[in-house]
Amino acid sequence: MQISVLGAGAWGTALAAQAATRHPTRLWARDPAQAAAIAASRRNARYLADVALPDALDITDDLAAALAHAGPDGLLIVATPMAGLREMLQRLPDGAAVLWLSKGFEAGSGRLGHEIAREAAPGLRAGVLSGPSFALEVARGQPTALVAASQDAALCQSAITALHGPTLRIYSSSDPVGVEVGGAVKNVLAIATGLADGLNLGLNARAALITRGLAEMARLGLALGARADTFMGLSGLGDLVLTATGDLSRNRRVGLLLAEGKTLERILVELGHVSEGVYSAGTVLERATALGVDMPITRAVVGVLQGEFTPREAVQALMQREARAES
């Protein structure tokens, strides 16, 4: 299968490297200098400096060439941040098979990826690829499982054909809504868990945050039309556990550093990479509020990010909530 990955960040590069071991694969970088540097060194120095890319992986800064490589029967994988998804989808040819890796709600519109695609590029055969996956481990060929979600069953099968292999398992789902909600909300909840760990609140607190956070995620997803069982799968519980507890998680790192008393501005400079939870937390809360969905952990994270109260005050507010039935 001819595969083109559009976006040369950590995740796009990692997935392209894995795909290139089995299929003709082209990686598109927006920046010509970055594309030239990757092609020359066979490394993505900014995002995955320690990983050598396979010689078979083709690198380009020519979007038209990347689209032509996939052709009408290949697979396009959009690996931009959520902020760039709408623009990229609008540049793709009608009828193309496309999966995006973008996670979160679009700022301003509050839309998820499938909603953006329906508005901006209804002629695409579209879906999302998500699940518990640190880019570095995927690039190294460490075992990983993902889920391809679309109401187009043939597209899910294309994802399996393109990516399923010895170190990468691809499952299919017909619930893109649930998969996208999981991918968006887990980043916010990872910040919350980082805050708790940074304050040394203990393992009990971490377990409570993950569990009650999963309940928040499911409430929002059900209100948007998702299936409940999706949140017990790879893109729900799986991705939440990874992002909330893994040392490679940028969102968790944000929470840890906020708990140390560092400013958000300084933290983002230190990270150097996009932390989607910071940018999507407010939008998640806005969408939930509009739907009448209660998300107290998300609300606490937004309050800390916006400087309304300290991390410790946020924890106190959560602990002082009235008792209620679990379900």
Disulfide bonds with the S-S distance in Angstrom:
none
